[in-house]
Amino acid sequence: MRAKVTITLNRFPQIKILLPRDVGENLGQMAEDLGKLVQANAPVLTGNLADSVEVTKESDKRYTVSAGNDKTPAPPVEFGHKQHPGQYVPELGKRLVKDWVDPVPFFVPAIGEIVRRVKDYFT
C-alpha cells in the first residue's frame, strides 16, 4: 500500500500533518501516537510548544496532527531561525546573543518513528 502524507509548513506558526485516508481503522491510533511522540520530542524551554500539540479528527478517515501557535511557532524550532543579537526577550528574561539558532527537530523525527512502526498497526 502506498500512502500520501501531507506536511504543511506554509501555515505559520504551525506545522501540520494530514495523515492518509487509506490506512483504515488504525488511523486514529496512528494519529494519537504521532501526537504523543511530537509532544514528547518537543523541546521544553517554556512548555508552550509541547502544550500546543493537537490531534484533530476531521472525519472517520481524516486526522490532523499539528504543533505550534502564535505564542510558540513550531517551524523556527524544527528548522532553526535567525534572530537579532541584543534584543531582549521578556519570555526568556534575557537578551539574545547568537544570530542563528540551530534547529531542534521534534515533529519530523516523530513522523519517522510512526513510519518505522507502521506494520504494528496492521498486525
Secondary structure as GFF3:
##gff-version 3
##sequence-region A 1 123
A	DSSP	beta_strand	6	8	.	.	.	ID=ss1
A	DSSP	beta_strand	15	18	.	.	.	ID=ss2
A	DSSP	three_ten_helix	21	26	.	.	.	ID=ss3
A	DSSP	alpha_helix	27	41	.	.	.	ID=ss4
A	DSSP	alpha_helix	48	51	.	.	.	ID=ss5
A	DSSP	beta_strand	54	59	.	.	.	ID=ss6
A	DSSP	beta_strand	62	67	.	.	.	ID=ss7
A	DSSP	alpha_helix	74	79	.	.	.	ID=ss8
A	DSSP	beta_strand	81	82	.	.	.	ID=ss9
A	DSSP	beta_strand	88	89	.	.	.	ID=ss10
A	DSSP	beta_strand	94	95	.	.	.	ID=ss11
A	DSSP	beta_strand	100	101	.	.	.	ID=ss12
A	DSSP	alpha_helix	107	116	.	.	.	ID=ss13
A	DSSP	three_ten_helix	118	122	.	.	.	ID=ss14
###
